[in-house]
Amino acid sequence: MDQALPASRTYVCHGITWASGEPRLLLAPMPGGPLVYAGVMDVRLGYQVSGTGRWCTGRYRFADRVRVEAVACPNRAAAEAGGQCAACAGQDEFRFAHQFHSGGHAPNALAAYMAQPHWLYLATFADGTTKVGTAADPRKRSRLDEQGALVATYLAQSPDGRAVRFLEDALTRRLTLTQTVRSAAKLTALAELRDLAPARAAHQQHLDHVSEALSDMNIPAVPEPWNPPSEGGLLRTPGTGRVLYPHDPREGEHGLTVLSCLGSQVLASPDGDGELPYLLDLGALKGRRITLGAQFSSPPAAVQSALF
């Protein structure tokens, strides 16, 4: 359920989600209980990471034929391959989605989900890197919001998930477009953001090439611009001062107030007055046990601005 950031308690963090239309930390309370969707914007996030291990972030289940929902690991078990424990991985029918179009195993619920309309999109990040991706119709908005792109365009609507994955792979082969961009690369690009023009130019160039390629495949491109969420406004503004967070958010204790969020990347104010905001990736907390509390704060550090 949606709620304010809890005052205290220990959780397994599932990272940042945009499923509700705004950035929230998805938290699985210890030792049990329903998932908490806690808002992070304009609130102080004080937390301490427990240990160095990673914990299972549960699985996805089909809420109905067109929607999936997150489910916490019932045992809050240690994570194995892929960030899940063996039990959750074995029950996660959605994990077969990436092989669905190539004839992989398809449970009935997944086949029904993939039968709905899907969208093909193009997303460009702060350094001009551009990826091609897909989203089921109910995830049209949230899928792009969680990417952390500067500019993006919906290219076309496909009748189902199988067809859109074939299109995605075809564009990757023809235009050497990537389908993934690492979080670390997104963070570095935002730290070095000086001007929006290069990213916009790169996006338009790729958009022209993709439209031509789709036309060659007799697929009409119907470009529809993505409207970025207002929560990322400061991060998309090149003149906004920022410094890379000088601490590892996956260990120790931290205290920050989130000012802006783009995907899982955040601009956050330190507790000290007059300091530049920090840039960090809250997605790094995925799979970590964290204890929330107003008493936690970041250690001091001497840092230099990423913008000069």
N, C-alpha and C positions, 0 to 999 in steps of 0.2 A: 504494500500500500504506500501511497505518497505521504510523506511527513517531513517535518523539519529535522535538521541534523540532530540526532539524539545527544543528550548531555553526557552520558557515560554508558559504558558497556563494551564488551569485546566482541568483535565480528570477524568473519572471513570476508574480505573485500572482493567483490566481483568486478571492480573497476567502475568506469563511468558509463552510464546509459543515457540515451536521448529518447527512449521509448515513450516518455510522457510529454515530449515536446520541449523539454528544457533539460539541461545537464543535471544529473543526479548520481550520487554514489549508490551503487547497488550493494547492499550489505546483508550477510547471512549471520544472524545473532548466534552467539555461543551460549549454551551448548545446543540450542534448537530454537525453533520458531519460524514464522513466515519471513520472507525476504522484506527488507526495508528499502524503500526508494527515497533517499534523503537528499534534499536540495542543498546545493553548495554555493550558489551565487550570493554574494554580499553577506556571507556569514563567516565567522571565524572557524576554521577547521583546525582543531588541536587533537593530535593523535600520537600514539606510541606504537611502534611495530614490535610484535612479540616474536623473538627468535629470528632465524634465518631461513626456515623451511617454507615450502609452498603447500597450500591446502586446496583441496578439490573445490572447484567453482560450479559444481553441480552439472546440470544438463538442461536441454530445452525439450519441452513437450508440446504437442499440438493442442491448443486450446479449442480449436474447431478446424474446419477444413481450410481456412485462409489465414490463421494466425498461430504463431508460436509464442510460448512464454517461458521465462526462466524458472528453474526449480532448484532450490538449494540442495546440497548433498545432505541426506538425512543423518549421516554419521559424522559429518564435518571431518572427513578422513584426509589423510595426507595425499597430495597429488602425485600421480604417476605420469605417464606419457600424455601429452596434450593438455595438461592442466586439470585432468580429471582422475578420480580413483577408478579402479577396474569396474566396480559396480555401476557407477553413473555412466561410464563410457558404454557399458553393455546395454543400458536402457535408453541411450540417446539416439532415437531414430533419425534426428535431423542431421547427424554426422554423415549420413550417406548422400546429402544434397550435392556435394561437390563432384561426386562420381555419377550422379543420376543421368546426365546427358550422354555418358559414354557406356551405358548399359550396365551400370553397377546395381547392386542390391537396392530395391526400393520398397520399403514397407508401405502398406496401403495408405496410411496417414500422410506419408511423404508424397506419394504419387498424387493424392488429392490436393495437397498444398501446392505442388509444382504445376498443377493443371490450371491455376489461376493466372491472370495477366501479370507479366513482369516488365520491368523497365531496364533499358540499357542507358548507362550514363558515362560521362567523361568528367573527371575531377582533376584539377591542377592545384599544386601546392606552392608554398611560398618561394621555392627555388626554381619553379617552372616545370618540375617533374609532373608528368601527367599519367594517370591510370584510367583504364576502362573497367567498369564494374556493372553489376546487376542488382536489382532489388525487386522483391515481390511487391505487388500493388499496395498492400497495407503498410509496407515499410518504405514506400517511395520517399517520404520526407525524412524519417529518422535515420535511414541508412546513409544518406548523404550528410546529414548533420553530424553524425558520429565520425565521419572521415577526417575532419579537420582541414578541409580544402579551403583555398582562398576564393576560387571560382569554379563553378561546375555547370554542366548542362545535361538535361535529360535528352537523349538522342532519339529514342523511338520506344514505342510500346510493343511488346511481343505477346502473342496469344498465350504463351505458357513458359515455364521455366526451362524446359528442354531446348526450345528454339532460341531463347535469349542466351543460353550458355554456348550454343553453337556460334552465335553471332559474336559473342565476347572472344571466343577462341580464334575465330576467323580474323578479327581485327588485330589481335595480338600477333598472329602470324604475319599478316600483310604489312602492318605498320610498326612492328616491334614495340607495341605498347605494353607496359607492364600491367599486371592485375593486382599487385601489392606494393605498398610503400611502407618501409619500416618506421615505427614511431620515433626512433632516434633521429632519423633523417628529417622527419616533419619538425621536430623540436629544434634542431640545428638551423633549419631553413627559416623558422620564425624568429630565431635569435638574430639572424643576419638580415632580416627584412629591411630594405631601405626604400623600396619603390614598388608599387603595385603593377606598374606598367609591364615589366618583363613577364610576370606570371600571366597577365591578361593577354599579352601578345602570344605567348607560348600556347595558351589555351585556344585562342582563335586559330592558330596555325594547325593544331591537332584537330580542331573541330572541322576545318575545311577538308583536311585529308580524310577524316572519318566519314564525312558526308559523301565524299567522292567514292570511297570504298563501298559504302552501303549502296550507293546508286549502281555501282558495278555489279552488286549482288541482287539487284532489283528489290532492294529494301528502301523505301522512301524515308529519309531522315526528317523528323519533325522536331527541330530543336526547341527546347523549352528551358529557359534559364532557371537555375536554382536560386532561390532567395535565401541568402545566409541568415542564420539566426542572430538576433540583436545581441545575444550574450557574448558573441565573439568580436564585437565592434572594436574594442581597444586593441585586441591582438591583430586585427586586420589594418590597424592604423600605423603606418611606418614611423611616424614621429613620436609614438608613445615610447617613453623610456622603459628599458627592461634589462635585466641581467639574468644570466642562467643561474638557477638555484645551485648554490655551492655545496649542497649536501645530498647524499643519496636518500631519496624519499622512502626507500625500502628498508631502512634501518634507523634505529634511534627514535627520538621524539621530535615533533615539528609543530609549529603554530603559525598559521597563515590565514589571511582573509582573501577569498577568491574574488577578483574584480572582473575577470573576463574568461571565457571558456570557448575553445575552438576544438571540436572533437573531444579528445581527452587532455589536450594541452591547456594549461591555465596560466593566467597572469595573476599573481597573488601578492598582496601587500604584507611585508614583514611587520613585526610588532613595533620596531623602532621607528620613531618619527624621522622624516626627511630622507629615508632610504628609497632607492628605486625599486619598483615592483620586481618580483622574481618570476622567472619563466620555468615551468616544470611540467612533467607529464604525470597526471594522477593515474593514468592507466598502468603505471609501473607498480601500483599497489595490488593489482589483480593477483589473487591467490595468497595474499599475505594476511596474517592475523593482526588486527589493529585494535587498540583500546582508545576510545574517544574520551576527551576530557579537556576542560578549559585550562587545567593546570599545565598542559604540555606546551612547550615553545621550542622554536628552532634555536640551535646554538649560534652564537655570533660568528661572523666571518667577514673578512675584507674582500670585496668583490669589485670588479670593474665593469662598467656599462658595456653592453653588447652593441650599443649604437653610439658612434662618435661623429 
